[in-house]
Amino acid sequence: MDRQLAMLLLIMLLACSVRGQTSNTGVQVSNAPLPPLRPSVQERLDYPATARLLIIHSDDLGMSHSVNRATFDALEKGWITSSSILVPCPWFPEVVRFATSHPNADLGIHLALNSEWTDYRWRPITGAEKVPSLLDADGYMPLDETVVATQAKPSEVSVELQAQLDRALKAGIKLSHLDTHMTALVGSPELFHVYQSTGRKYRLPILVGDYRVPAGAKLDVSESLVQRVIGIDPGIAPKDWADWYKRTLAALPPGVYEMIVHLGYDDDEMRGATWNHPDWGSAWRQLDFDMVRSADFQKFLRDQGFIMVTWRDLAKAADLSPR
């Protein structure tokens, strides 16, 4: 009996230790959807509280000509309602040209602190001497977003993020929101604070949803607009692609959601850029593109009664003035 009691005490001590270590990381251990605002976003936008609002959003605009072509087409045809721009990437000028001729397109900034493709890299747009902690040994943004959390100085992150925003605004792009490339900006409490501060400075809503934000972070209304982010994970067979999205969306209760897709053509350009990255690579982007433009998927959204919205719509719920 004494041995059993000793073992029980040891287990309890270990459990307390683990909980203490977890709390010291400052990161939530669950991805629960954000609770709805009161009044809800739906009600603030004059929809019933029982409505399901959905943004269909495409990441990585500006990454390549292939991504741009697919995303421009999807925006023009209404297959998606929003996209966000990788400002440091070489095809950013093509996005500027599109935005100039499509001033009502719902475009945000995909705030970038890492550059994930092995043979296709980008650098901070701020001079290297001003943001050395944002560079890897080759002078690019790091391949892995987790490296950003361990080495990036918040002051330098703030400088680079503002430079990305200012470049887009100077080019005449009317921005609707901010989000974080590969969730790098929720990698630490310090980075998340910079993310929040940048959105508040420019009066732009930021995407938070059910990302693992630092424990204890206090969110403004403009940071609480989307309750959950929907994105397909690796391991889904191409034949099951559309069915996964349908099952996931159909199960959603009333609320506000963003479905993130990655659009592009499975062509030589994309295959060259993503040659050793099957996840979110060339074929992946073609699958997402084929799905959003399919008549079957569009009928599914109508039959399910989803109300398609943009980030500009959501900004009205937060009483933010458009830029």
Helices and strands as residue ranges (DSSP letters): H 2-25, H 41-44, E 52-61, H 65-77, E 82-85, H 92-101, E 107-111, G 132-134, H 145-151, H 154-170, E 175-180, G 181-186, H 189-202, G 221-223, E 228-230, G 238-240, H 241-250, E 255-261, H 268-273, H 282-292, H 295-304, E 307-308, H 311-317
